[in-house]
Amino acid sequence: MTLSKAATQSDASVHSTFASRYARVCLPRFKMPDNSIPKEAAYQIINDELMLDGNPRLNLASFVTTWMEPECDKLMMDAINKNYVDMDEYPVTTELQNRCVNMIANLFNAPLGETEVAVGVGTVGSSEAIMLAGLAFKRRWQNRRRALGLPTDNPNIVTGANVQVCWEKFARYFEVELKEVKLSDGYYVMDPQKAVDMVDENTICVAAILGSTLNGEFEDVKLLNDLLEAKNKETGWDTPIHVDAASGGFIAPFLYPELEWDFRLPLVKSINVSGHKYGLVYAGVGWVIWRTKEDLPEELIFHINYLGADQPTFTLNFSKGSNQIIAQYYQLIRLGFEGYKNIMENCQENAKILKAGLEETGRFTIISKDIGVPLVAFSLKDNSIHNEFEISDMLRRYGWIVPAYTMPPDAQHVTVLRVVIREDFSRTLANRLVTDIEKVLTDLDALPARFSAKLAANDENDDQVSRKKTALEMQKEVCSVWKKFVDERKMKINGVC
Amino acid sequence: MALSEAVSDGDAYIQSTFASRHLQTSLPRFKMPESSIPKEAAYQIINDELMLDGNPRLNLASFVTTWMEPECDKLMMEAINKNYVDMDEYPVTTELQNRCVNMIARLFNAPLEDSEAAVGVGTVGSSEAIMLAGLAFKRRWQNKRKAQGLPSDNPNIVTGANVQVCWEKFARYFEVELKEVKLREGYYVMDPVKAVEMVDENTICVAAILGSTLNGEFEDVKLLNDLLQEKNKESGWDTPIHVDAASGGFIAPFLYPELEWDFRLPLVKSINVSGHKYGLVYAGIGWVVWRTKEDLPEELIFHINYLGADQPTFTLNFSKGSSQVIAQYYQLIRLGFEGYHSVMENCQQNAMVLKAGLEKTGRFTIVSKDKGVPLVAFSLKDTTRHNEFEVSDMLRRFGWIVPAYTMPADAQHVTVLRVVVREDFSRTLAERLVLDITKVLNELDQLPSKNGNSQNHHFMGKNGVVNMHKKTALETQREITDVWKKFVMARKSSKVC
C-alpha cells in the first residue's frame, strides 16, 4: 500500500492568493530579495498597496488626462512593447508621429503648403518640448551673436513669474538667466509691457503662456507680439516669441478660434503643447512645433545608424514607449475638429456650473477668468479663522483631491484652491463637488480657528494636519469640539455618497 | 398605416466594421479631419496600419524588453492613467520608485547603511539619466573651479568613440566638449590608458561603458579607476568616473559578481542603468544612482508646491506615466536575485548556442566577447562578393530584423551584424535563426556580386548616409532578374515555414 504524500504546506501553487505565506512576509524595501515569488503573489501584493494611492479620476489638481475610450486602451496595450525610437523597425508608428505633427502644426496655423511637412517632434511632455525649443533659441541667438562678433556668454529669457517649473529647470540646467516679470495682486499673468521692457540684447526669446497653471488665464500674446515688433524695429535685436501652450493649445483653436496667439503672429517661432492635457491622451506625450526649418538649427539634429538605417533624432529622450503617440493619433482622427470642440465646450459649461455653485455659497472669490483653460480657481473671502489648506484637507475625506497653493511673488499672500475640469468631469460630479464643499464649510464653521492659522497663510509648504498644538488648554478645547462634532454627525441621517 | 423607415445607408452602427464608409476614405495626413468617426472605425483603421510595423519580438536589433508576464501587463494597464509626477496624490507609486532606487543602489554596492535611503531617481531612459548625471558632474566641477578662482568656461568629458549617441547629445546640448578615445581594429572599447592621458583640468568626468552597444563588451573600469587615481594624486584634479551601465548594470551583478566595476571602486560617483533593457521592463524607464548626497548638488533640485504639497524634483521630464516604475518594482520582487540570475544565465547560454551555430558555418568572424552583454556580433570572413548589409536585408524576408552597421572611427572599414539575446529569445529561436542565416548564405552564393566593391556604407558618424544602391548596367539587371526568377520557382516547392 503506497502512502501518498499530502501537498506540503509550502506548495504555493495550491494555496489561494491570501493563504500563501507571501501575504505574510514584509517585502524588502532596501535590498532586492534573494528569491523569486510566484507571479500571482507579486501581482496581488503590488495591486493591494496601490489601492492606497489616490483615485486618478478624482484628482482635480491635475490637467493630465485620466480617461480614454476602451478601444484606445486596447491599441495602447497592443503597442506596449514597441520602443518608439526604432524608427526603421516600426515605420508606421513613426509615420503616425509625423501625421500628428502635421495636424497640430496646421491647427496652429503654421505657414505651410497643402502637403508640406511640418517641423516638429513628439516628446515625453511639455518639459522636454520646452527644453528643445529653448535650446533652439539659444543656439540661434549664439550663432547670430558670433556672426556679429559679440559675446554669447550671458543669454537670458523673459517670462512671467507664473511659469511652470520646467522653465526654471531649463534656465538652470542650460545656463540661461531667467528674467521674471513679477505678478501683482489681481493680475496673475505676465504683463506684456513689462516683459518687453525687460528685453535686452542677450534675450534669446520671450515666453508667453497660453493657459497659466495657476488660474488658467491666457496671456495676451497678440499685444506682446505688437509691442515686441515695435521694440525690435528700434533696436534691431530681432527677439522672437515662444508660446507655452501646454494647456491652451488644444483649447483655444476650438473655443476661441478668432483669438490670435499662434503662428498667425509673425514673431512666434515655436509652440509647445501637452498631448496629455487637453490633447486627451494619458500622461507621457507632448509636442513642439517650429514655424519653419530655419527656426530649428540643423546642428542640433543627430543622425544615427546603429539600429540599422539613418535616423534623425532631436529629443532629449531616446528609448520610450510608442503607445501615447498612437493614442494621440487615435484621438485626432477619432474626434476630429468637431469632437474636440464638443468636449471643450462641455468642459467650459461644467466649469461655469461649478463656478456658479461656488459663488452661490457667498464665501468665495473666483480668481480664474471665463476665457481660458476650463478650471475654477477660488479663494475664501474671509480666511481669518480657517484657510484654503483646511478646506483642501477636509475635502480629501470625501475622496476629492483639490489642491491649495500660494501665488508666486509678488502675490504670495494670496492662497487659492483650484479645480481643473477635464473631459471626464461631468456635470453630476460638478454638482456633487459643490455639495461637498458646502458640507466642508459647515464643518469648518463649527470648529475654532487653528492656533497658527496666521502663520499658515504665509507658509508655502503647508501641511496643516501635522501641526502640533503647543497649549494644553487649546488642545482640550479642540478635543471637546471634535467630540461634539462626531456625536452630532452620528445622529445626522447622511446620504451614502 | 404607419410606414416605418428603413435604416439609412449611413447608419454606421449596423454595418460591420469593414463595410462602413470610413474604411473607404483616405485619412487626412496633414490636417485634422473636420468630423468625428466612430471609435470602432478609428480603432480598426489604426490597428490595421500598425500591422505593417515590424514584430517587436523579432527585432533582434534592440536591447529593449519586448515581453513581460500577463500579471505585469495587467498592473501596467491599471496604472495607465496615473501621472507619476503627482507624488502627493499617488504616494504609494512614489514609494515604489524609492524602493527601486534603494534596491538598485545596493545592487551596485553603494556605501549605504541597512535602512539608509539611496540617492537616485527614476527617469524615462538612460538618455535622461546620463544627462542628469552629466549635469551633476558639470555643476560640481564648476563650483570647485569657482572656489579656486579658476575659469570654468571650457568643461570637457572623456569617453570612448563607442559611446551611445546620448553622450554626444549631452555634450552638444549642455555645451561640454566631448573628447573621444578612438577605437582601432580588434579593440572596440575605450582604452583606459589613452583615456587617462586625455584627462586635463577641465575634465568633469571620465565615462566608462559597461556593455558597449556595438559588441556588448564590458570596459575595464577597475583599470581605469586605478590609473585615474594615480593621475589624480599627481595632478590634484580629483577627476571622477561615471559608469554608463545601461545594458550591463542588470547583467554584471548576476553573472559576474566578482567583477569590480561599480561603487566598490572609489572614483565611481554615479551609475546609470536602463530598466527597459536587462531590467526586463518595457521601453520607458531608466535609473541613475549617485554614490552619496554630496555627489548631487542641492542647487539642481527643485521644490514645487502647486500640485498641493512640497515635491522635490530633479528630472528633465515632469509628467509621465507610472506604469513602468510599477513594472520595475514588480520585476525586482517577483524575480528577486535568483530570478534575474536565471534569466541572465539563459540569455548567455542561448548566445553561446547562436555563436556556436554561426561559427560552424565557417563564414563568420565573431566580434563580440563571451563576457559581456549576451549578444553576438559577427562579420563575414569574405566580403568581396556580398556584404553584411545584404545578409541583413535578406534576413528581413524571413521576418528577422538583424541590423548591420559600421564601426566608428578609427575602425570604419569594419561592418558587423548584431543579434541581441533578450529574455524572450529562446534556444528554439536561436537554432531557427542559424538555419535561416545558412539559407541566406546559400542564396547569396548564387547571386552575382553587386556592382563594384566600394559600397555606400552606413557610417557611424554624425551624418549618416542611407544605403541606396542603383544598378547602372542593364545586363546585370537582367541577369539578376533571371536568378531571382529561378529562386522564386525553387522556393515555391519548398516547405511551408
Interface residues (C-beta under 8 A of the other chain):
Chain A: L27 P28 R29 F30 K31 M32 P33 D34 N35 S36 I37 K39 E40 A42 Y43 I45 I46 N47 E49 L50 L52 D53 G54 P56 R57 N59 A61 S62 V64 T65 T66 W67 M68 E69 E71 C72 D73 K74 L75 M76 M77 D78 A79 I80 N81 K82 N83 Y84 V85 D86 D88 E89 Y90 P91 V92 T93 L96 R99 N102 M103 N106 L107 L112 E114 T115 E116 V124 G125 S126 S127 E128 M131 L135 D153 Q164 V165 C166 E168 K169 R172 Y173 F174 E175 T213 L214 S274 H276 Y282 A283 G284 E299 L300 F302 H303 I304 N305 Y306 L307 G308 A309 D310 Q311 T313 L316 N317 F318 S319 K320 G321 S322 Q324 I326 Y329 Y330 L332 I333 R334 L335 G336 F337 E338 G339 Y340 S392 I401 P403 A404 Y405 T406 E460 N461 D463
Chain B: L27 P28 R29 F30 K31 M32 P33 E34 S35 S36 I37 K39 E40 A42 Y43 I45 I46 N47 E49 L50 L52 D53 G54 P56 R57 N59 A61 S62 V64 T65 T66 W67 M68 E69 E71 C72 D73 K74 L75 M76 M77 E78 A79 I80 N81 K82 N83 Y84 D86 D88 E89 Y90 P91 V92 T93 L96 R99 N102 M103 R106 L107 L112 D114 S115 E116 V124 G125 S126 S127 E128 M131 L135 D153 Q164 V165 C166 E168 K169 R172 Y173 F174 E175 T213 L214 S274 H276 Y282 A283 G284 E299 L300 F302 H303 I304 N305 Y306 L307 G308 A309 D310 T313 L316 N317 F318 S319 K320 G321 S322 Q324 I326 Y329 Y330 L332 I333 R334 L335 G336 F337 E338 G339 Y340 S392 I401 P403 A404 Y405 T406 H458 F459 M460 K462 N463 G464 V465 V466 N467
